[in-house]
Amino acid sequence: MDQDKLQLQLMRSYLDNTQITLQMAHYTKVGTNWRVSNMMTDVNRLYYIREGGGWIHIRGKDYYPEPGQLFLLPAGMRLSYAPENDNPLGKYWCHFSATVGDVNLFQMLDLPHWITVKDEPLLEKQFQQLLELHTDSSVTAPLRIKSILFEIISEYIEQSETQLHLAATSSTSKINIVLSYIERHLAEPITVEELAKLVHFHPNYFMHYFKSMMGLSPIVYINKKRLEKARRMLATTDLSISAVADKIGMELYYFSRIFKKQSGLSPSEYRKASGKAIFPEEEVLEQP
C-alpha cells in the first residue's frame, strides 16, 4: 500500500470512530466586549461569518474573517480575537466536541483554520437547524444534531482535501505507526504483544493506550478492519469466500461465523445482496 493510500485509510479510521456532541449554538452580532487575548480554548469552535469583520489569532497567524467564510478553531490551542469597531462581526457559531477515544479529532487531522463556503444557503439552513434543535426536547433531537454536525464537518474536510494531512504530534505519532502496521498486515496474525513492541510499550499499558486513542480494544479494531476489507472484496470482486477469508487472515469457518454475527448476513448472502454472483461451492463451505 503506497503512502497516500495508507494516509487515507488512517484518516478514514479516525473519522469512522469519531464521537461528536454539540455544546452550544447561536447567532451573535458581537460588541466591543468580544475580545480575548491568548486564551486556551477547551472546546472546538465553528464560526460561520455572515457580516462585518474582525481579527482572530491562532497558531501564530492573524486572520481577518469575511462574510462567506467558515472558521474551525480546535480545542487545546491558544486563541485571541477582537471585533472591528466600525464594522461589527455577525456570525453563526457553535461549540462542540469531536473525539476519537479520548483524543480530539482535530489533534489527529491537520486542517486549515478556514474555508470559503461553497453553498451559503445550505450552511445557513444547517446552522438555523442547530439553533432550533439545541433547545428541542424531542427524543430524536440529539441524533439530528449529530447528523448536521457531521455534514458540516464532512464538507469542511472535503473542501480542505488538498491541505488535509495527518497531524504530526507526539500524541498521534505512535498510534499512526500502529494503525499503519495493522493496515499492511491484515492478512497475517497480529498480536497485542507485537503491536506494543512497535511503540516500546508494555502490552498491558498498550491496550489502555490504544483504547484511549481509538475507543476500541486492539483486537476489536483489527477484526473491524478485517471485516470492512472483506465486505469490500465481497461486493467488488469474484474471489471465493475462502479466498476472501485468507486475505484477511481468518479461518473460513470463523470468518463466516463472525461475519454473520456482525452483519446479519452470511458472506454469500452479503455478496448476493451487493449484486455479485454466488459460487455454488461457497454455500457448501459456509455450512456449520
N, C-alpha and C positions, 0 to 999 in steps of 0.2 A: 504494500500500500504506500503510495507516494505521500510526501509530507502534507500537501494541500488537502488531499482526501482524508488523511488522518486528523488534521486540524478540524475539518468539517465534522467528522464523526465525533470528536471530543466535544465540540460546541453543541451538537445535537444531543449528546448525552446530558450535558448540563441543562439545556432547555427542557428536555424530557422529564427531568427530575425537579423542576422549579416549582416552588410553592409561592403563591402571591396573595397579599392581603392589603386591602385599602384601609388607610387610617383616617384620611380626611380629604375632602374635595370642596372646592368653592370657586367663585369668580370674584376677583378683587381688583378695584382700581386703587392703586397704592397711594398713600400720602407721603409726606416728607419724613414720617417716622419709619418708613420701610427701609431700614438700613442696619446692617450688622458689619462687624469687622473681625475677620479671622475666626469665625465661629466653626467649631467642629460639629458638623451635621450628623444626626443619628438616624435620619430617615432618607429614603430615596425621594427625590422631588421631580415632578414633571411640571414645567411652566409652558403653557401654550399662549404666546403673545398675540393679543388682539389689537392693541392700540398703544400709542405712546412709546416711550423709550426708557432706558435705564442703563445700569452698569452692573456686571457680575464678574467676580474674580474667583477663579478656581484653578488649582494645579499650576499656579504661577502665570496664568494667562488672563488677560482682560477681554471681556465680551460685551458687546453693546446690542442688546436684544432689539429686534424689529418685528412689527406685525407679520404674521405668517411663519414665524419660527417656533419650533418646539425644542425646549431645553430639557436635558436629562442631567440632573445633579445628584450623583450617587452618595449614599451614606458613607461615613468614615473619612470624609475629606474636609479640609478647611475651606470655608466659603465666606466671601464678602459680597455685599450688594448694596446698591443705593439707587434712588429714582433720579430722573431728570426733573429738576424743579419746575420748569416751564412746560413740561410735556409728560404728565403722569402716566405710568405704565398700567395698562389694563390687561389682566391675564386670567385664564382658567388655570387652576393648579390643583395638584393632588400630592399627598404624601402616602407612600406605600412601602411595604417590604416585599422583596423578591429573593428568596433563599433557595440554595441547593444544600440540603442538610442543614448545617448551622452557619453556612457561609453566604454572604451577599453575592447574588448572581453577578453584580457589576464589579466585583473583585476578581471574577473569573474571566469576564469578557471585557476587552478594551474597546470602548466605543467613543465616537466623537461626542462632545457635550451639546451639540445642537444640530438639527436638520431643518431644511426648508420643507414645509408641509406641502405634499402634492395635492391632497384633497381636503381643502379647508372646511367646506360644508360638512363633510363626513366627520372630521375630527371634532368640530364644534358640537355636532349632534352627540358624539360619544361622550364628550365632557358633560353636556347637559344631562345625559342619561346617568352618568356617575353621580352628579349632584342630586338628582331625584332619588336614585336607588340608595344613596348613602343614608337617607332618612326614612327609607321604606322598610316597613316591618314585615313584609310578606316573606313567606318561607323560602322562596326562590331568589330573593334579592342578592344574597351572598354569591350565588352561582352566576347570576347575570353580571355582577360587578367584576368577578374574576374573568369572565369571558371578555368583557370590554377592555379590561386592563391588558389581558393577553393580546388582544387585537392591536391595541395601541403600541405595545412594546414590540410585537412582531413586525409591524410596519416600520417602526423606528430602526430595528435591526436590519430589515431588508433594504431600507434606504441607505444604511450605513455599510452595506456589504463590502464595498471596496476599501473601507477603513477598519473593517472588523478583524480583530485578532484575539487570540488567547492572551490574557494578561500574564505578563512575566513577573510574578511576585513570589515572595518566599512562601506564602500561604497556598499558592496554586502549583508551583513548580513540581513538587513531589507527587501530587495527585495526577498531574498531567503525564508524568513518567509512568505511573501505574496504569492509567487508562490507556495510554498508547501501547503498552505491553499487552494488555488484555485484548485490544483490537487486533493486534498482529498474531495472537496465539489462540484464538477462539477454537481452532480445530485440535488443540492439544490439551492434555490435562494441565490444569492450573491450580496450584495450592496457595493457601494463605501464606505459608512459610516463604515460598519463592517471591511472592509479591512484596512481603515485608523486607526481604533482603535487598530488593531494588532500591529502597529508600532508607536502608540501615535502621529499621525499627524492629523491636521485639514483636513477634506475632500477636501477642495479646494487645499491645498498645496500637499496633497497626489496625486491628479490627475496629477499635474505638475511633481511631483517626479517620479511617475510610468511611465509617457510618456518619461521622460528624460532617464530612465533606460532601457525601453523596446522598445521605438519607437512607441508604440501604447497606446491608452487610455485603462483603465482597462476593460471597457465594451467590446470594440472591441477585446481585448486579450482573455477575458473569452469566448466570442462567438466563436472565432477562435479555442480555445482548445476544446470546446464542439463539434464543427463540425469535428475536427480531430478525436475525440473519436468516433463520430457517423460513420464516414467513415470506421474506423477500424472494428466496430461492424457489419456494413452492409456487409463488404467484408469477414468477418471471422466467423460470427455466423448466426444462423437461427432465431434470435429474430425477432418478428414482428416489423413493423415500429413504432407502438405506444409504444412498449416496449423500443425500442432504444431512442425514444423521452423522455420517462420517465427517462431513465438512464442518460440523460444529462440535466435534469431539464427544459425541454421545453414542452409547449403545442404542440399537434400533428400538428395543422394547421400552427402555427408559425414556427415550425421546418421544415415542408415540404416547406413552402414559402422561408425561409431564406436559406435552403439547396440548393434549385434550383437556387436561386439568386447567390449564391457563386460558385456553381459547374457547372451550366448549365444543370444539370440533376435532376429529382426528386429522392427521396430516392430509390424508386422502380427501376427506370431506372439505377441508380448507382449500385444497387445490381445486376441487370441483367448483366450489363457490366463487373462486377467483377467475374461473373460466379456462383453467388448464385441464388437459385430458388426464385421466387416471389410468395408469398401467394396471392390468388385471392382477398381476402377481403382487402388487403392493398391498392390495386388500387382504391377501392371504398372510403377508408378512406382519400386518398390524393386528391380527387376531390375538387376544390374550391367551 
